[in-house]
Amino acid sequence: MGIEGRAHGQCQVKFGTGISISYPSVGRLGANQEKFTYKYAEMINISTTYMGLHLKNPLIVSSSKLTEDLENIKLCALYGAGAVVLKSIFEEQIRAESEAHVRKSNEMYYWYPEAKDYVMGLSLEASLEKYLDFVKAVKASIDIPVIASINCTSAVEWTKFAKSIQDAGADALELNISIFPFNASLKSSEVEDQYLKILVAVKKEVSIPVSIKLGSYFTNLCSMASQLVENGAQGLVLFNRFFRPDIDINTMQVITDNHFSQPEEQNVPLRWIALLAGKDIGCDLVASTGIHYHTGMIKLLLAGATAVQVCSTLYINGIPYIETILKNLQEWMLVHHFNQISDFRGKVLQDDTTSASFERIQFMKRDFED
C-alpha cells in the first residue's frame, strides 16, 4: 500500500490490487497526514467472536497435516490467523494402535485374559498422551485460540479423553463426526441419533466450547443442525470434505483424486450457511471447503458466517498467503465503507428474495423475451 499527495486537496491511498481511494487533504501530504491515513486504514476492525472466543480476524486454519506440525502452526499465527484447529486425533487410530499393542503380546494375555482390557486402556491413554503433549506445546507457543479436533464415529469410552484435552489447554473442541451409512438396514434417524449421542457424551466431560464439523449428506440438514444446537453445540462447521476415491481407466485401479478443494466448492457451504443464518438457529456458523481467496471469505461473511476455515489455499499458495487474504479483506471493507465485520455480516439476508434464491434447487428456464 502506498500513499501520495494529489491536487485539489486530496490524498490517495493506493493498494497493490489496483484499488485507490481518495480522502480529503489540506495542502501538501506531510508526515502527519501519512500517519493519519495509515491510522484510518488500521481503524478497520476485522475481529470476531467464535463460540465466545475472541478472534482477531475470521480466518481459521482448519485441521490438516499442516496443523500437526508445531513450526507450521507458529507460521500460521505469525502471518495473522485468527485461530487454528489442530490435526484431528482419530478414534479408530487410537483404537488400532492400542489393539496392535495388545496383539503383539497376545500370548501373555492367554493366561491372564482379565488383564487384556486393562492393558488396552493403558495403551489408549498412551496414544492420547502424545496428542495432549502436542496441545500443550502449541498453547505455549502461540497467542491465538487453539481448537483441538477429534474425528469420531461412536460415543464409547473415548469421550472421557475430551476432558484430558481440555485440561491440556485447548480453548475449544471440534468434533469431526463422520458416519457413513453403508448398512442398508440402518435408518436415517439412527444415524442422526448417533451424532447427538456423541455430542451429549462429550458435553458431559468438558466445559470448553464444542463445535461439530458436518458433512452435507443429511436428509434434512436444517433439522439436524437444530437438534445439535439443542443438545449443546455452540458452533457448526460446514462442511467436511470427505475422501474421494477415483478410478484410473488405464490401470483399472482405484486411486485418490486431488486432495485439494476448488474455489467453486464454496457454493455448497454458502447456500447452507445463508439458509441456517437466516433461520437464526442459535449457534455460530463457520464455512469450510473451497475458500481460497478473500472473495470467498467475504461471500461467506455476507451470507452470515461467523468465520471461515482455510486449508487447500495454504498448500497451494503457502502459509504467508494468510496475510494476503486478510489484507485484501481490509481493502474491500475500506472501499465499501465498513468499519467492522458486523457491519456486513449477513447483509445479503436482509433482501427478502435471498431466501428464495438459496432454497431453489432446480434450474429455471428464463424467458428473455419481453
C-alpha positions in Angstrom: 0.0 0.0 0.0 1.3 3.4 -0.9 0.2 7.0 -0.2 0.7 10.0 -2.4 -0.4 13.6 -2.5 -2.9 14.9 -5.1 -4.0 18.2 -6.4 -7.4 19.7 -5.4 -6.9 18.9 -1.7 -6.9 15.1 -1.7 -4.6 12.4 -0.6 -4.8 9.0 -2.2 -4.4 5.5 -0.7 -3.1 3.0 -3.3 -3.3 -0.7 -2.9 -1.4 -3.5 -4.6 -4.7 -4.8 -6.1 -5.1 -1.7 -8.2 -7.6 -0.1 -5.9 -7.1 3.5 -4.9 -9.2 5.7 -2.6 -9.1 9.4 -2.2 -9.6 11.2 1.1 -9.8 15.0 1.8 -6.4 16.6 2.4 -5.2 20.0 3.4 -2.2 21.1 1.3 0.8 19.0 0.6 0.9 15.5 2.0 3.2 15.5 5.0 4.3 13.1 7.7 1.3 13.8 9.9 -1.2 13.2 7.0 0.5 10.0 6.1 0.3 8.8 9.6 -3.4 9.8 9.7 -4.2 7.9 6.5 -2.5 4.7 7.7 -4.2 5.1 11.0 -7.6 5.3 9.2 -6.9 2.0 7.5 -5.8 0.5 10.7 -9.1 1.5 12.4 -10.9 -1.2 10.4 -11.8 -3.9 12.9 -11.8 -7.4 11.5 -12.0 -9.2 14.8 -14.9 -11.5 15.6 -16.2 -13.8 18.3 -16.5 -17.5 17.7 -18.1 -19.7 20.4 -17.3 -17.0 22.9 -13.6 -16.9 21.9 -12.1 -13.6 20.7 -10.6 -14.0 17.3 -8.5 -11.1 15.8 -10.0 -12.0 12.4 -12.4 -14.5 10.9 -9.7 -16.7 9.3 -9.3 -20.1 11.0 -6.7 -22.6 9.7 -8.6 -25.9 9.5 -7.4 -29.3 10.7 -4.9 -30.9 8.3 -1.4 -32.2 8.1 -0.3 -28.5 8.2 -1.6 -28.3 11.8 0.2 -31.4 13.1 3.5 -29.6 12.9 4.4 -27.0 15.5 6.5 -24.9 13.2 3.7 -24.6 10.7 1.3 -23.6 13.4 3.7 -20.9 14.6 3.9 -19.6 11.0 0.1 -19.5 10.8 0.0 -17.4 13.9 2.8 -15.2 12.6 1.0 -14.4 9.4 -2.2 -13.5 11.2 -4.5 -16.5 11.5 -7.4 -15.8 13.9 -7.3 -19.4 15.3 -6.0 -22.8 14.4 -7.6 -26.2 14.5 -5.1 -28.9 15.3 -4.8 -32.1 13.2 -7.6 -34.5 14.3 -6.9 -37.3 16.6 -8.9 -40.3 15.2 -10.9 -42.5 17.4 -10.2 -45.5 15.2 -6.5 -44.5 15.0 -6.2 -44.7 18.8 -8.0 -48.0 18.9 -5.9 -49.5 16.1 -2.7 -48.6 17.9 -3.9 -50.0 21.1 -5.2 -53.2 19.6 -1.9 -53.7 17.7 0.0 -53.3 21.0 -2.2 -56.0 22.6 -1.9 -58.3 19.7 1.9 -58.2 20.0 1.7 -59.7 23.5 -1.3 -61.9 22.9 0.3 -65.0 24.4 0.8 -63.2 27.7 -2.9 -62.4 27.9 -3.8 -66.1 27.2 -3.1 -66.9 30.8 -4.3 -63.5 32.2 -7.3 -62.6 30.0 -8.7 -60.2 32.6 -5.5 -58.1 32.0 -6.3 -57.6 28.4 -8.9 -54.9 28.8 -6.7 -53.1 31.4 -3.7 -53.1 29.1 -5.9 -51.9 26.3 -7.0 -49.0 28.4 -3.4 -48.1 29.3 -2.4 -48.2 25.6 -5.3 -45.9 24.8 -4.1 -43.4 27.3 -0.5 -43.6 26.0 -1.7 -42.9 22.5 -3.6 -39.9 23.7 -0.7 -38.6 25.7 1.2 -37.7 22.5 -1.7 -35.6 21.5 -2.0 -33.9 24.9 1.7 -33.0 24.8 1.2 -31.5 21.4 -1.7 -29.4 22.6 0.4 -28.1 25.5 3.3 -27.3 23.2 1.1 -25.4 20.8 -0.6 -23.4 23.6 2.8 -22.4 24.9 4.0 -21.2 21.5 1.2 -19.1 20.1 -1.2 -16.4 21.4 -4.3 -17.3 19.3 -7.1 -19.7 20.2 -6.2 -23.4 19.8 -9.0 -25.7 18.8 -8.4 -29.4 19.3 -10.1 -31.9 17.0 -11.4 -35.4 17.4 -12.5 -37.5 14.4 -15.1 -39.9 15.8 -17.8 -42.3 14.8 -19.2 -43.6 18.1 -20.0 -42.5 21.7 -17.9 -45.1 23.6 -15.3 -44.7 26.3 -13.0 -42.5 24.3 -15.3 -39.5 25.1 -13.8 -39.3 28.6 -10.5 -38.2 26.9 -12.2 -35.0 25.9 -11.7 -33.8 29.5 -7.9 -34.5 29.2 -7.7 -32.4 26.0 -9.4 -29.6 27.8 -7.0 -29.9 30.8 -4.1 -29.8 28.3 -5.2 -26.2 27.5 -7.3 -26.4 24.3 -9.6 -23.4 24.1 -12.3 -25.3 22.3 -13.1 -28.7 20.8 -14.2 -29.5 17.2 -15.9 -32.9 16.8 -15.4 -34.2 13.3 -18.1 -36.7 13.2 -18.1 -38.9 10.1 -20.7 -41.7 10.0 -21.3 -43.1 6.5 -24.4 -45.4 6.4 -23.1 -48.4 4.5 -25.6 -50.6 6.2 -28.8 -50.8 4.2 -30.8 -51.8 7.3 -29.7 -48.7 9.2 -32.4 -46.0 9.3 -31.6 -42.3 8.7 -32.9 -41.4 12.2 -30.5 -44.0 13.8 -27.5 -42.3 12.1 -28.6 -38.9 13.2 -29.1 -40.2 16.8 -25.5 -41.3 16.8 -24.3 -37.7 16.2 -26.4 -36.5 19.1 -25.2 -39.2 21.4 -21.5 -38.4 20.7 -22.2 -34.7 21.3 -24.1 -35.3 24.6 -21.4 -37.7 25.8 -18.6 -35.1 25.1 -20.5 -32.2 26.6 -20.8 -34.1 29.9 -17.0 -34.2 30.0 -16.0 -30.6 29.1 -16.9 -27.0 29.8 -15.0 -25.5 26.8 -17.0 -24.7 23.7 -17.8 -27.6 21.4 -18.4 -27.4 17.6 -19.5 -30.0 15.2 -17.9 -30.4 11.7 -20.5 -31.9 9.5 -20.8 -33.4 6.0 -23.5 -32.3 3.7 -25.2 -35.7 3.4 -28.3 -35.4 5.5 -32.0 -35.9 4.7 -32.8 -32.7 6.5 -29.8 -30.6 7.4 -31.8 -27.8 9.0 -33.4 -30.3 11.4 -30.1 -31.9 12.1 -28.4 -28.6 12.8 -31.3 -27.5 15.1 -31.0 -30.8 17.1 -27.3 -30.4 17.5 -27.7 -26.9 18.8 -30.5 -28.0 21.2 -28.0 -30.6 22.6 -25.2 -28.1 23.2 -23.3 -27.5 20.0 -22.0 -23.9 20.1 -20.7 -23.9 16.5 -21.3 -25.8 13.3 -18.6 -26.1 10.7 -20.0 -26.6 7.2 -18.7 -28.8 5.5 -16.3 -31.6 5.9 -14.7 -32.6 2.6 -14.6 -36.4 2.6 -12.1 -38.7 1.0 -12.9 -39.1 -2.7 -11.8 -42.2 -4.5 -11.4 -42.3 -8.3 -10.6 -44.9 -10.9 -7.7 -44.8 -13.3 -9.1 -46.2 -16.5 -5.7 -47.3 -17.8 -4.6 -49.3 -14.8 -8.2 -50.0 -13.8 -7.2 -49.4 -10.2 -8.8 -47.3 -7.5 -6.8 -44.1 -6.9 -7.3 -40.9 -4.8 -8.4 -37.8 -6.5 -6.9 -34.3 -5.9 -6.9 -33.8 -2.2 -7.3 -30.0 -2.7 -10.6 -28.3 -2.8 -11.6 -26.0 -5.7 -13.0 -22.5 -5.2 -16.3 -23.4 -6.8 -16.9 -25.9 -3.9 -17.6 -22.9 -1.6 -21.1 -22.6 -3.1 -22.3 -25.6 -1.1 -21.5 -24.1 2.4 -22.6 -20.7 1.0 -26.1 -22.0 0.4 -26.5 -23.7 3.7 -24.9 -21.0 5.9 -27.2 -18.5 4.3 -30.3 -20.7 5.0 -29.3 -21.5 8.6 -28.2 -18.0 9.4 -31.5 -16.8 8.0 -33.3 -19.1 10.5 -31.1 -17.9 13.4 -30.6 -21.4 14.7 -28.7 -20.2 17.8 -25.1 -21.0 17.2 -22.0 -19.8 15.3 -21.6 -20.9 11.7 -18.2 -21.5 10.1 -17.7 -22.2 6.4 -15.2 -24.8 5.3 -14.2 -26.2 1.9 -13.4 -24.1 -1.2 -12.4 -20.8 0.5 -9.2 -20.0 -1.4 -9.3 -16.2 -1.6 -10.6 -13.1 0.2 -13.5 -13.1 -2.2 -14.7 -16.4 -0.9 -14.3 -15.3 2.7 -16.3 -12.1 2.0 -19.1 -14.0 0.3 -19.5 -16.4 3.3 -19.5 -13.5 5.7 -22.1 -11.7 3.7 -24.2 -14.9 3.9 -23.9 -14.9 7.7 -20.8 -16.9 8.6 -19.0 -16.1 11.8 -15.7 -17.2 10.3 -14.2 -19.4 7.6 -11.7 -22.3 7.7 -9.0 -22.5 5.1 -6.7 -25.3 4.1 -6.1 -26.1 0.4 -5.2 -22.5 -0.4 -2.3 -22.7 2.1 -0.9 -25.8 0.5 -1.2 -24.1 -2.9 -0.1 -20.6 -2.1 1.9 -21.1 1.1 1.1 -20.2 4.7 2.1 -16.5 4.2 -0.9 -16.2 1.9 -3.0 -15.8 5.1 -1.6 -12.2 5.3 -2.7 -11.6 1.7 -6.3 -12.8 2.3 -6.6 -10.6 5.4 -5.1 -7.5 3.7 -7.5 -7.9 0.8 -10.4 -8.2 3.2 -9.4 -4.9 4.8 -9.1 -3.2 1.5 -12.5 -4.4 0.4 -14.0 -3.1 3.7 -12.3 0.2 3.2 -13.8 0.5 -0.4 -17.3 -0.3 0.9 -17.0 1.9 4.0 -17.3 -1.0 6.5 -15.5 -0.4 9.8 -16.1 -3.8 11.3 -17.2 -7.3 10.3 -20.6 -6.9 11.9 -21.3 -4.1 9.6 -21.8 -6.5 6.7 -22.1 -10.0 8.2 -25.3 -11.5 6.9 -26.0 -8.4 4.8 -27.4 -10.3 1.8 -30.0 -11.9 4.1 -31.7 -8.5 4.5 -33.1 -8.9 1.0 -36.5 -10.6 1.0 -35.6 -12.5 -2.2 -32.4 -14.0 -0.8 -34.0 -17.0 1.0 -35.9 -18.0 -2.2 -32.6 -17.9 -4.2 -30.8 -20.2 -1.7 -33.8 -22.5 -1.4 -34.1 -23.1 -5.2 -32.7 -26.5 -6.1 -33.7 -26.7 -9.8 -32.5 -24.6 -12.7 -35.3 -22.4 -14.0 -35.8 -21.7 -17.7 -35.6 -17.9 -18.2 -37.7 -16.1 -20.8 -35.6 -13.3 -22.2 -38.4 -12.0 -24.4 -40.5 -9.1 -23.4 
